[in-house]
Amino acid sequence: MKKNLVIAFWFALVTTVMFGILYPLAVTGLAQVLFPTRANGQLIEKNGKTVGSRIIGQTFTEPGYFQSRPSNAGTGYDATASSGSNLGPTNKKLLDRVKGDVEKLKAENPTTAIPVDLVTSSGSGLDPEISPAAAEFQIPRVARERAMKEEDLRTLVQKHTKDRDLGFLGELRVNVLELNLDLDSVHPLR
């Protein structure tokens, strides 16, 4: 029995070192060498300062910026509290929030249908992208706030519209942070 306990102890120790220390270090090192940008969170820098990530959304509240979709992650786009609301389609809290968002968006652009991603949150609550329709919906407000031509904004949105992965997976999408950063560099807010 003593021999079995010693073997079990050494087996636990060796596998803990191998799979708890050596393997994670090897995978992390390999990722840093082969895919450094992805391994470090796809961070976006502007003027030497990190301003966000391509894969985690941010809240934009000023009317001169394109807005992200609603987030239920913590207090909004909190990467440490990623989750959906888990509220069902008949939940009063969810219905009230969506109704309030719809009313706000109708006041902003009364003659245009509201894209669903402007009033619904993603499963993670951290979605960095909106649909091209959601960006198009916001163009009149952003153009008015920045004193720009709507056509110039459409061109910018088109520039930032990403195709489907592998040509057939997913939907067309626009990264809100990248679009807003480019917008600031082309036509800064006054």
N, CA, C and O of each residue as an XYZ file, in Angstrom:
760
protein
N       0.826     -1.195      0.000
C       0.000      0.000      0.000
C       0.872      1.262      0.000
O       0.548      2.240     -0.675
N       1.970      1.242      0.751
C       2.861      2.397      0.813
C       3.435      2.688     -0.575
O       3.564      3.846     -0.971
N       3.780      1.618     -1.314
C       4.330      1.791     -2.645
C       3.312      2.463     -3.568
O       3.681      3.321     -4.371
N       2.034      2.083     -3.462
C       0.976      2.692     -4.279
C       0.787      4.177     -3.947
O       0.558      4.986     -4.846
N       0.881      4.535     -2.681
C       0.753      5.937     -2.286
C       1.914      6.765     -2.825
O       1.710      7.893     -3.273
N       3.106      6.233     -2.789
C       4.272      6.942     -3.314
C       4.124      7.142     -4.825
O       4.393      8.226     -5.342
N       3.692      6.083     -5.532
C       3.485      6.183     -6.981
C       2.405      7.221     -7.280
O       2.567      8.036     -8.188
N       1.313      7.199     -6.534
C       0.228      8.164     -6.746
C       0.706      9.591     -6.481
O       0.366     10.505     -7.232
N       1.482      9.787     -5.431
C       2.009     11.110     -5.117
C       2.899     11.622     -6.245
O       2.731     12.749     -6.711
N       3.851     10.789     -6.687
C       4.755     11.206     -7.757
C       4.011     11.447     -9.069
O       4.334     12.370     -9.817
N       3.024     10.614     -9.335
C       2.224     10.800    -10.557
C       1.487     12.142    -10.494
O       1.469     12.884    -11.475
N       0.884     12.453     -9.350
C       0.174     13.726     -9.193
C       1.144     14.908     -9.321
O       0.816     15.911     -9.954
N       2.300     14.796     -8.742
C       3.291     15.869     -8.801
C       3.797     16.084    -10.235
O       3.857     17.214    -10.720
N       4.156     14.989    -10.895
C       4.681     15.096    -12.263
C       3.617     15.641    -13.207
O       3.911     16.531    -14.004
N       2.397     15.136    -13.140
C       1.343     15.634    -14.041
C       0.969     17.079    -13.721
O       0.628     17.838    -14.629
N       1.025     17.469    -12.465
C       0.754     18.864    -12.109
C       1.809     19.782    -12.713
O       1.471     20.828    -13.268
N       3.072     19.408    -12.615
C       4.139     20.222    -13.191
C       4.026     20.243    -14.713
O       4.149     21.297    -15.337
N       3.791     19.062    -15.311
C       3.707     18.991    -16.777
C       2.523     19.783    -17.323
O       2.684     20.625    -18.207
N       1.333     19.508    -16.790
C       0.120     20.091    -17.364
C      -0.324     21.391    -16.692
O      -1.172     22.105    -17.227
N       0.242     21.700    -15.528
C      -0.121     22.926    -14.842
C       0.894     24.041    -15.018
O       0.581     25.213    -14.806
N       2.114     23.678    -15.406
C       3.156     24.692    -15.555
C       3.805     24.635    -16.945
O       3.754     25.610    -17.694
N       4.412     23.501    -17.286
C       5.169     23.407    -18.536
C       4.288     23.567    -19.778
O       4.627     24.333    -20.680
N       3.172     22.856    -19.832
C       2.300     22.932    -21.003
C       1.738     24.351    -21.202
O       1.817     24.870    -22.316
N       1.176     24.996    -20.168
C       0.691     26.379    -20.366
C       1.801     27.350    -20.784
O       1.565     28.235    -21.607
N       2.999     27.196    -20.230
C       4.114     28.061    -20.622
C       4.499     27.825    -22.081
O       4.794     28.778    -22.802
N       4.500     26.582    -22.518
C       4.849     26.269    -23.904
C       3.807     26.827    -24.869
O       4.162     27.414    -25.891
N       2.537     26.651    -24.557
C       1.469     27.157    -25.426
C       1.491     28.684    -25.465
O       1.339     29.273    -26.535
N       1.676     29.326    -24.327
C       1.747     30.787    -24.269
C       2.948     31.300    -25.062
O       2.827     32.267    -25.815
N       4.093     30.664    -24.897
C       5.286     31.071    -25.642
C       5.110     30.883    -27.137
O       5.506     31.747    -27.919
N       4.524     29.773    -27.544
C       4.269     29.513    -28.957
C       3.300     30.543    -29.532
O       3.498     31.032    -30.644
N       2.258     30.872    -28.781
C       1.290     31.879    -29.233
C       1.959     33.248    -29.365
O       1.672     33.987    -30.307
N       2.843     33.590    -28.435
C       3.544     34.876    -28.502
C       4.441     34.961    -29.731
O       4.596     36.032    -30.318
N       5.034     33.826    -30.122
C       5.917     33.815    -31.288
C       5.115     33.812    -32.588
O       5.423     34.571    -33.507
N       4.090     32.961    -32.671
C       3.351     32.795    -33.921
C       2.240     33.826    -34.136
O       2.013     34.263    -35.265
N       1.551     34.215    -33.066
C       0.406     35.122    -33.176
C       0.455     36.194    -32.091
O      -0.449     36.242    -31.256
N       1.471     37.054    -32.069
C       1.619     37.993    -30.951
C       0.448     38.958    -30.779
O       0.062     39.255    -29.649
N      -0.120     39.450    -31.870
C      -1.236     40.394    -31.756
C      -2.448     39.716    -31.129
O      -3.066     40.262    -30.215
N      -2.781     38.549    -31.610
C      -3.938     37.818    -31.071
C      -3.689     37.345    -29.640
O      -4.589     37.387    -28.801
N      -2.478     36.901    -29.367
C      -2.161     36.402    -28.025
C      -2.257     37.504    -26.977
O      -2.475     37.225    -25.799
N      -2.095     38.752    -27.402
C      -2.135     39.874    -26.460
C      -3.458     40.620    -26.474
O      -3.528     41.741    -25.970
N      -4.511     40.033    -27.034
C      -5.845     40.618    -26.950
C      -6.225     41.548    -28.085
O      -7.218     42.267    -27.976
N      -5.462     41.557    -29.176
C      -5.746     42.407    -30.328
C      -5.974     43.868    -29.916
O      -6.960     44.496    -30.302
N      -5.051     44.374    -29.139
C      -5.157     45.737    -28.616
C      -4.956     46.770    -29.718
O      -4.187     46.565    -30.656
N      -5.665     47.880    -29.580
C      -5.559     48.990    -30.528
C      -4.887     50.146    -29.796
O      -5.309     50.546    -28.711
N      -3.829     50.674    -30.418
C      -3.116     51.805    -29.828
C      -3.296     53.040    -30.694
O      -3.382     52.958    -31.919
N      -3.352     54.182    -30.031
C      -3.419     55.465    -30.725
C      -2.478     56.413    -29.996
O      -2.614     56.628    -28.792
N      -1.533     56.973    -30.724
C      -0.532     57.869    -30.145
C       0.220     57.211    -28.987
O       0.499     57.855    -27.976
N       0.547     55.917    -29.142
C       1.297     55.203    -28.126
C       0.503     54.790    -26.899
O       1.074     54.266    -25.943
N      -0.793     55.015    -26.909
C      -1.638     54.676    -25.762
C      -2.680     53.636    -26.180
O      -3.310     53.777    -27.228
N      -2.861     52.606    -25.373
C      -3.860     51.589    -25.663
C      -5.251     52.181    -25.439
O      -5.556     52.684    -24.358
N      -6.092     52.114    -26.479
C      -7.435     52.689    -26.393
C      -8.536     51.637    -26.383
O      -9.700     51.968    -26.155
N      -8.189     50.377    -26.625
C      -9.198     49.332    -26.609
C      -8.710     48.078    -27.293
O      -7.522     47.910    -27.567
N      -9.660     47.200    -27.561
C      -9.370     45.926    -28.203
C     -10.321     45.726    -29.377
O     -11.469     46.169    -29.336
N      -9.842     45.060    -30.417
C     -10.697     44.763    -31.570
C     -11.786     43.753    -31.224
O     -12.784     43.654    -31.938
N     -11.609     43.008    -30.146
C     -12.537     41.917    -29.851
C     -13.412     42.144    -28.626
O     -14.187     41.264    -28.251
N     -13.300     43.318    -27.995
C     -14.160     43.647    -26.853
C     -14.786     45.012    -27.106
O     -14.077     45.998    -27.308
N     -16.094     45.066    -27.093
C     -16.803     46.312    -27.365
C     -16.609     47.353    -26.280
O     -16.138     47.057    -25.182
N     -16.980     48.569    -26.611
C     -16.916     49.690    -25.674
C     -18.204     50.499    -25.779
O     -18.908     50.449    -26.787
N     -18.490     51.232    -24.735
C     -19.646     52.110    -24.739
C     -19.245     53.461    -25.317
O     -18.252     54.055    -24.896
N     -20.016     53.939    -26.276
C     -19.851     55.287    -26.813
C     -21.160     56.018    -26.552
O     -22.210     55.600    -27.041
N     -21.110     57.093    -25.795
C     -22.346     57.778    -25.415
C     -22.533     59.120    -26.103
O     -23.659     59.607    -26.209
N     -21.453     59.723    -26.569
C     -21.590     61.031    -27.222
C     -22.283     60.872    -28.570
O     -21.997     59.919    -29.296
N     -23.187     61.783    -28.920
C     -23.944     61.644    -30.164
C     -23.104     61.740    -31.436
O     -23.584     61.364    -32.506
N     -21.878     62.227    -31.355
C     -21.021     62.331    -32.525
C     -20.273     61.048    -32.853
O     -19.431     61.022    -33.750
N     -20.584     59.990    -32.123
C     -19.944     58.690    -32.346
C     -20.992     57.646    -32.700
O     -22.157     57.756    -32.318
N     -20.554     56.632    -33.437
C     -21.412     55.479    -33.670
C     -21.529     54.721    -32.360
O     -20.541     54.548    -31.647
N     -22.723     54.271    -32.046
C     -22.991     53.589    -30.785
C     -22.902     52.076    -30.978
O     -23.265     51.550    -32.030
N     -22.422     51.398    -29.962
C     -22.376     49.941    -29.953
C     -23.752     49.397    -29.598
O     -24.656     50.158    -29.254
N     -23.907     48.105    -29.678
C     -25.172     47.514    -29.244
C     -25.224     47.483    -27.713
O     -24.181     47.585    -27.066
N     -26.402     47.347    -27.127
C     -26.495     47.325    -25.663
C     -25.667     46.182    -25.066
O     -25.476     45.145    -25.700
N     -25.185     46.386    -23.856
C     -24.381     45.364    -23.186
C     -24.956     45.058    -21.812
O     -25.389     45.955    -21.089
N     -24.952     43.773    -21.463
C     -25.372     43.347    -20.131
C     -24.183     42.879    -19.297
O     -24.368     42.307    -18.223
N     -22.981     43.115    -19.775
C     -21.781     42.680    -19.059
C     -21.431     43.699    -17.978
O     -20.934     44.786    -18.271
N     -21.694     43.339    -16.747
C     -21.402     44.235    -15.623
C     -22.137     45.549    -15.774
O     -23.358     45.572    -15.933
N     -21.395     46.647    -15.724
C     -22.001     47.964    -15.889
C     -21.946     48.421    -17.339
O     -22.122     49.605    -17.627
N     -21.706     47.495    -18.244
C     -21.650     47.784    -19.675
C     -20.260     47.588    -20.222
O     -19.345     48.348    -19.906
N     -20.099     46.575    -21.038
C     -18.826     46.225    -21.659
C     -17.718     46.025    -20.635
O     -16.576     46.423    -20.863
N     -18.054     45.414    -19.518
C     -17.087     45.062    -18.485
C     -16.574     43.655    -18.792
O     -17.290     42.675    -18.588
N     -15.336     43.555    -19.282
C     -14.791     42.264    -19.699
C     -14.646     41.277    -18.551
O     -14.535     40.074    -18.790
N     -14.645     41.751    -17.313
C     -14.547     40.838    -16.174
C     -15.900     40.269    -15.788
O     -15.975     39.387    -14.932
N     -16.967     40.754    -16.402
C     -18.317     40.288    -16.065
C     -19.092     39.924    -17.330
O     -20.260     40.286    -17.473
N     -18.446     39.218    -18.233
C     -19.056     38.865    -19.505
C     -20.247     37.935    -19.311
O     -20.129     36.870    -18.706
N     -21.391     38.355    -19.834
C     -22.577     37.487    -19.817
C     -23.736     38.210    -20.467
O     -23.740     39.432    -20.608
N     -24.705     37.429    -20.852
C     -25.961     37.999    -21.315
C     -26.838     38.275    -20.109
O     -26.440     38.027    -18.971
N     -28.018     38.782    -20.360
C     -28.904     39.103    -19.243
C     -29.648     37.877    -18.742
O     -30.099     37.854    -17.597
N     -29.783     36.852    -19.587
C     -30.563     35.650    -19.289
C     -32.029     35.963    -19.030
O     -32.731     35.173    -18.398
N     -32.495     37.107    -19.511
C     -33.894     37.467    -19.382
C     -34.656     36.904    -20.577
O     -34.229     37.051    -21.722
N     -35.788     36.257    -20.301
C     -36.600     35.669    -21.359
C     -37.373     36.723    -22.127
O     -37.460     37.872    -21.692
N     -37.943     36.338    -23.280
C     -38.628     37.303    -24.141
C     -39.886     37.915    -23.524
O     -40.405     38.902    -24.047
N     -40.379     37.356    -22.436
C     -41.559     37.934    -21.796
C     -41.224     38.636    -20.482
O     -42.125     39.085    -19.773
N     -39.943     38.735    -20.154
C     -39.518     39.381    -18.921
C     -39.777     40.883    -19.001
O     -39.364     41.539    -19.956
N     -40.461     41.424    -17.997
C     -40.835     42.840    -17.995
C     -39.622     43.763    -18.035
O     -39.640     44.780    -18.729
N     -38.571     43.418    -17.298
C     -37.366     44.255    -17.278
C     -36.766     44.357    -18.684
O     -36.394     45.446    -19.119
N     -36.672     43.236    -19.391
C     -36.141     43.235    -20.750
C     -37.055     44.015    -21.692
O     -36.585     44.821    -22.495
N     -38.343     43.776    -21.593
C     -39.301     44.474    -22.457
C     -39.256     45.988    -22.236
O     -39.316     46.760    -23.192
N     -39.150     46.402    -20.988
C     -39.075     47.846    -20.686
C     -37.800     48.468    -21.254
O     -37.833     49.569    -21.803
N     -36.667     47.754    -21.118
C     -35.416     48.278    -21.648
C     -35.464     48.398    -23.169
O     -35.067     49.419    -23.731
N     -35.953     47.351    -23.830
C     -36.034     47.368    -25.291
C     -37.001     48.457    -25.749
O     -36.727     49.169    -26.715
N     -38.135     48.586    -25.055
C     -39.111     49.616    -25.416
C     -38.504     51.015    -25.280
O     -38.715     51.869    -26.141
N     -37.761     51.247    -24.214
C     -37.096     52.535    -24.017
C     -36.061     52.806    -25.103
O     -35.956     53.925    -25.605
N     -35.292     51.767    -25.466
C     -34.302     51.922    -26.533
C     -34.979     52.213    -27.863
O     -34.499     53.048    -28.629
N     -36.080     51.540    -28.146
C     -36.806     51.761    -29.397
C     -37.340     53.190    -29.458
O     -37.225     53.853    -30.488
N     -37.923     53.665    -28.359
C     -38.444     55.038    -28.332
C     -37.328     56.068    -28.562
O     -37.508     57.038    -29.299
N     -36.194     55.845    -27.930
C     -35.051     56.751    -28.096
C     -34.572     56.751    -29.553
O     -34.294     57.810    -30.115
N     -34.477     55.583    -30.151
C     -34.015     55.474    -31.537
C     -35.046     56.013    -32.521
O     -34.679     56.589    -33.545
N     -36.327     55.835    -32.225
C     -37.382     56.394    -33.092
C     -37.312     57.917    -33.099
O     -37.532     58.548    -34.133
N     -37.008     58.504    -31.952
C     -36.880     59.963    -31.883
C     -35.676     60.435    -32.704
O     -35.701     61.516    -33.293
N     -34.637     59.623    -32.734
C     -33.424     59.973    -33.478
C     -33.635     59.870    -34.983
O     -33.135     60.701    -35.741
N     -34.368     58.860    -35.416
C     -34.510     58.589    -36.848
C     -35.905     57.996    -37.082
O     -36.032     56.787    -37.275
N     -36.954     58.831    -37.069
C     -38.336     58.340    -37.040
C     -38.817     57.599    -38.290
O     -39.777     56.832    -38.201
N     -38.198     57.796    -39.427
C     -38.724     57.195    -40.657
C     -38.020     55.904    -41.062
O     -38.384     55.291    -42.066
N     -37.021     55.486    -40.296
C     -36.230     54.309    -40.664
C     -36.481     53.166    -39.695
O     -36.607     53.372    -38.488
N     -36.550     51.951    -40.244
C     -36.702     50.761    -39.396
C     -35.461     50.609    -38.516
O     -34.337     50.842    -38.961
N     -35.682     50.216    -37.273
C     -34.580     50.086    -36.313
C     -33.962     48.692    -36.442
O     -34.663     47.693    -36.279
N     -32.668     48.610    -36.731
C     -32.010     47.302    -36.784
C     -32.041     46.631    -35.415
O     -31.856     47.286    -34.390
N     -32.273     45.340    -35.406
C     -32.464     44.608    -34.155
C     -31.231     44.660    -33.256
O     -31.370     44.620    -32.033
N     -30.025     44.747    -33.830
C     -28.840     44.745    -32.981
C     -28.630     46.050    -32.218
O     -27.753     46.119    -31.357
N     -29.410     47.080    -32.514
C     -29.313     48.314    -31.728
C     -30.160     48.262    -30.457
O     -30.031     49.125    -29.589
N     -31.023     47.254    -30.348
C     -31.870     47.143    -29.149
C     -31.699     45.815    -28.418
O     -32.321     45.602    -27.377
N     -30.865     44.918    -28.948
C     -30.622     43.637    -28.275
C     -29.136     43.490    -27.982
O     -28.291     43.942    -28.755
N     -28.833     42.863    -26.871
C     -27.426     42.647    -26.520
C     -26.985     41.276    -27.024
O     -27.810     40.408    -27.310
N     -25.677     41.099    -27.126
C     -25.149     39.808    -27.556
C     -25.089     38.855    -26.370
O     -25.294     39.262    -25.226
N     -24.810     37.601    -26.644
C     -24.731     36.603    -25.576
C     -23.645     36.893    -24.570
O     -23.826     36.645    -23.378
N     -22.507     37.420    -25.028
C     -21.401     37.719    -24.114
C     -21.548     39.097    -23.489
O     -20.996     39.364    -22.421
N     -22.300     39.979    -24.162
C     -22.404     41.361    -23.704
C     -21.194     42.189    -24.084
O     -21.084     43.343    -23.671
N     -20.272     41.615    -24.874
C     -19.026     42.298    -25.216
C     -18.831     42.473    -26.719
O     -17.720     42.762    -27.163
N     -19.877     42.307    -27.499
C     -19.767     42.334    -28.952
C     -19.217     43.669    -29.439
O     -19.822     44.710    -29.183
N     -18.060     43.661    -30.148
C     -17.460     44.915    -30.608
C     -18.037     45.406    -31.931
O     -17.649     46.470    -32.414
N     -18.952     44.650    -32.522
C     -19.401     44.960    -33.875
C     -20.914     45.163    -33.942
O     -21.676     44.652    -33.122
N     -21.311     45.928    -34.949
C     -22.718     46.116    -35.271
C     -22.909     45.762    -36.739
O     -21.938     45.630    -37.484
N     -24.138     45.611    -37.143
C     -24.426     45.315    -38.542
C     -24.259     46.590    -39.375
O     -24.343     47.696    -38.841
N     -24.023     46.435    -40.675
C     -23.987     47.617    -41.533
C     -25.301     48.411    -41.474
O     -25.291     49.635    -41.596
N     -26.431     47.714    -41.286
C     -27.715     48.411    -41.167
C     -27.757     49.281    -39.915
O     -28.311     50.380    -39.941
N     -27.171     48.795    -38.813
C     -27.125     49.580    -37.573
C     -26.230     50.812    -37.751
O     -26.536     51.883    -37.227
N     -25.137     50.662    -38.481
C     -24.273     51.811    -38.761
C     -25.004     52.803    -39.668
O     -24.957     54.011    -39.435
N     -25.675     52.295    -40.693
C     -26.427     53.152    -41.614
C     -27.504     53.936    -40.865
O     -27.721     55.114    -41.149
N     -28.175     53.297    -39.921
C     -29.214     53.951    -39.130
C     -28.656     55.166    -38.380
O     -29.356     56.163    -38.208
N     -27.400     55.084    -37.936
C     -26.799     56.137    -37.117
C     -26.140     57.257    -37.925
O     -25.776     58.293    -37.368
N     -25.987     57.053    -39.226
C     -25.293     58.034    -40.060
C     -25.901     59.438    -39.971
O     -25.142     60.395    -39.820
N     -27.234     59.619    -40.058
C     -27.765     60.992    -39.984
C     -27.380     61.724    -38.688
O     -27.030     62.903    -38.727
N     -27.444     61.034    -37.547
C     -27.088     61.660    -36.273
C     -25.613     62.031    -36.227
O     -25.263     63.150    -35.851
N     -24.751     61.099    -36.608
C     -23.310     61.357    -36.562
C     -22.948     62.471    -37.542
O     -22.137     63.337    -37.213
N     -23.537     62.463    -38.739
C     -23.265     63.512    -39.736
C     -23.691     64.880    -39.211
O     -22.977     65.868    -39.384
N     -24.845     64.931    -38.576
C     -25.353     66.198    -38.013
C     -24.428     66.695    -36.903
O     -24.094     67.879    -36.861
N     -24.015     65.809    -36.014
C     -23.168     66.196    -34.876
C     -21.766     66.634    -35.305
O     -21.154     67.487    -34.661
N     -21.271     66.058    -36.374
C     -19.912     66.372    -36.837
C     -19.901     67.325    -38.025
O     -18.837     67.644    -38.555
N     -21.075     67.778    -38.443
C     -21.193     68.665    -39.604
C     -20.496     68.056    -40.827
O     -19.679     68.694    -41.490
N     -20.850     66.813    -41.092
C     -20.271     66.081    -42.218
C     -21.357     65.728    -43.226
O     -22.548     65.778    -42.918
N     -20.936     65.377    -44.417
C     -21.867     64.866    -45.417
C     -22.151     63.400    -45.110
O     -21.245     62.646    -44.754
N     -23.405     63.003    -45.248
C     -23.772     61.610    -45.000
C     -23.032     60.664    -45.941
O     -22.667     59.557    -45.545
N     -22.810     61.092    -47.179
C     -22.101     60.246    -48.147
C     -20.675     59.948    -47.689
O     -20.176     58.840    -47.888
N     -20.017     60.936    -47.074
C     -18.663     60.707    -46.565
C     -18.672     59.662    -45.461
O     -17.773     58.825    -45.380
N     -19.694     59.714    -44.611
C     -19.818     58.717    -43.549
C     -20.122     57.337    -44.117
O     -19.592     56.336    -43.635
N     -20.974     57.277    -45.141
C     -21.274     55.992    -45.773
C     -20.007     55.351    -46.341
O     -19.811     54.141    -46.232
N     -19.160     56.167    -46.941
C     -17.898     55.667    -47.485
C     -17.015     55.117    -46.364
O     -16.380     54.074    -46.520
N     -16.981     55.826    -45.233
C     -16.191     55.375    -44.089
C     -16.751     54.071    -43.521
O     -15.989     53.161    -43.193
N     -18.068     53.975    -43.404
C     -18.699     52.745    -42.910
C     -18.385     51.595    -43.860
O     -18.055     50.495    -43.415
N     -18.484     51.840    -45.160
C     -18.186     50.805    -46.144
C     -16.737     50.331    -46.015
O     -16.454     49.140    -46.143
N     -15.822     51.271    -45.761
C     -14.411     50.935    -45.583
C     -14.213     49.990    -44.398
O     -13.333     49.130    -44.423
N     -15.036     50.155    -43.363
C     -14.892     49.353    -42.139
C     -15.832     48.155    -42.089
O     -15.870     47.448    -41.082
N     -16.586     47.915    -43.145
C     -17.473     46.759    -43.184
C     -16.660     45.513    -43.528
O     -16.018     45.439    -44.576
N     -16.704     44.540    -42.624
C     -15.952     43.292    -42.813
C     -16.873     42.250    -43.432
O     -18.054     42.161    -43.097
N     -16.312     41.474    -44.331
C     -17.062     40.439    -45.018
C     -17.268     39.230    -44.099
O     -16.736     39.174    -42.990
N     -18.036     38.286    -44.577
C     -18.245     37.038    -43.836
C     -16.921     36.278    -43.747
O     -16.107     36.337    -44.667
N     -16.709     35.570    -42.646
C     -15.507     34.755    -42.509
C     -15.546     33.626    -43.528
O     -16.566     32.956    -43.691
N     -14.442     33.428    -44.199
C     -14.304     32.420    -45.256
C     -15.311     32.613    -46.382
O     -15.531     31.707    -47.185
N     -15.923     33.795    -46.440
C     -16.862     34.106    -47.506
C     -18.285     33.619    -47.282
O     -19.179     33.982    -48.046
N     -18.525     32.796    -46.241
C     -19.880     32.280    -46.033
C     -20.285     32.129    -44.566
O     -21.451     31.850    -44.287
N     -19.368     32.303    -43.630
C     -19.700     32.160    -42.210
C     -20.002     33.519    -41.580
O     -19.253     34.477    -41.771
N     -21.093     33.598    -40.834
C     -21.434     34.829    -40.140
C     -22.091     35.849    -41.047
O     -22.586     35.524    -42.126
N     -22.085     37.082    -40.588
C     -22.739     38.185    -41.297
C     -21.742     39.311    -41.531
O     -20.670     39.343    -40.927
N     -22.107     40.231    -42.412
C     -21.323     41.445    -42.578
C     -21.361     42.207    -41.263
O     -22.371     42.178    -40.559
N     -20.261     42.897    -40.922
C     -20.206     43.568    -39.633
C     -19.251     44.754    -39.684
O     -18.376     44.844    -40.545
N     -19.453     45.665    -38.725
C     -18.641     46.876    -38.623
C     -18.112     46.962    -37.197
O     -18.894     46.946    -36.246
N     -16.786     47.054    -37.035
C     -16.192     47.204    -35.717
C     -16.356     48.662    -35.291
O     -15.818     49.562    -35.936
N     -17.087     48.894    -34.220
C     -17.457     50.245    -33.796
C     -16.238     51.052    -33.333
O     -16.115     52.228    -33.677
N     -15.349     50.447    -32.570
C     -14.165     51.170    -32.094
C     -13.283     51.605    -33.255
O     -12.861     52.759    -33.316
N     -13.003     50.691    -34.172
C     -12.165     51.040    -35.321
C     -12.811     52.139    -36.164
O     -12.127     53.054    -36.622
N     -14.122     52.050    -36.368
C     -14.844     53.067    -37.132
C     -14.762     54.425    -36.446
O     -14.486     55.430    -37.101
N     -14.996     54.469    -35.139
C     -14.956     55.741    -34.407
C     -13.546     56.337    -34.356
O     -13.388     57.556    -34.420
N     -12.532     55.494    -34.241
C     -11.157     56.003    -34.247
C     -10.812     56.601    -35.607
O     -10.195     57.663    -35.686
N     -11.211     55.920    -36.671
C     -10.968     56.443    -38.012
C     -11.757     57.735    -38.224
O     -11.260     58.682    -38.834
N     -12.980     57.764    -37.719
C     -13.817     58.963    -37.815
C     -13.148     60.144    -37.116
O     -13.152     61.257    -37.641
N     -12.581     59.913    -35.947
C     -11.864     60.976    -35.223
C     -10.644     61.465    -35.990
O     -10.327     62.654    -35.961
N      -9.955     60.551    -36.681
C      -8.764     60.988    -37.413
C      -9.127     61.732    -38.689
O      -8.398     62.632    -39.105
N     -10.251     61.370    -39.320
C     -10.677     62.020    -40.567
C     -11.393     63.342    -40.300
O     -11.162     64.337    -40.988
N     -12.266     63.339    -39.286
C     -13.092     64.526    -39.002
C     -13.345     64.602    -37.493
O     -14.396     64.166    -37.024
N     -12.393     65.150    -36.728
C     -12.514     65.183    -35.269
C     -13.751     65.956    -34.788
O     -14.231     66.870    -35.458
N     -14.245     65.566    -33.623
C     -15.327     66.316    -32.980
C     -14.808     67.682    -32.590
O     -13.642     67.829    -32.223
N     -15.667     68.680    -32.667
C     -15.240     70.040    -32.287
C     -15.446     70.280    -30.833
O     -15.143     71.366    -30.338
